[in-house]
Amino acid sequence: MGNDPSSSESAGTAVWYFVGATFLFAGSTFLGSADDGGASPFGIIAGIAGAVVLVAGLWVFSREWKGKRK
């Protein structure tokens, strides 16, 4: 009813990348504290994964933005 399925499929995909990056960054905070006060390998990996997902989300967002402007 008034919704174009082709436009709604790609709309909002980048948002999920940003949500995932947020959870990874928050997880790196929780996983990142070791008992000796240093950084945990799991926290470092989660932080790097969050940065990768964030960059991927920015790339998807730019593709979505260019697609809507055409």
ChimeraX attribute file (.defattr): number of C-alpha atoms within 10 A of each C-alpha:
attribute: neighborCount
match mode: 1-to-1
recipient: residues
	/A:1	3
	/A:2	4
	/A:3	7
	/A:4	8
	/A:5	9
	/A:6	8
	/A:7	12
	/A:8	10
	/A:9	9
	/A:10	14
	/A:11	15
	/A:12	13
	/A:13	14
	/A:14	20
	/A:15	14
	/A:16	12
	/A:17	22
	/A:18	19
	/A:19	15
	/A:20	17
	/A:21	24
	/A:22	17
	/A:23	15
	/A:24	23
	/A:25	22
	/A:26	16
	/A:27	17
	/A:28	23
	/A:29	17
	/A:30	14
	/A:31	19
	/A:32	21
	/A:33	16
	/A:34	13
	/A:35	8
	/A:36	7
	/A:37	8
	/A:38	9
	/A:39	15
	/A:40	18
	/A:41	14
	/A:42	17
	/A:43	21
	/A:44	18
	/A:45	15
	/A:46	23
	/A:47	23
	/A:48	16
	/A:49	17
	/A:50	24
	/A:51	16
	/A:52	14
	/A:53	20
	/A:54	21
	/A:55	15
	/A:56	16
	/A:57	21
	/A:58	16
	/A:59	14
	/A:60	18
	/A:61	20
	/A:62	13
	/A:63	13
	/A:64	17
	/A:65	12
	/A:66	10
	/A:67	12
	/A:68	10
	/A:69	6
	/A:70	5
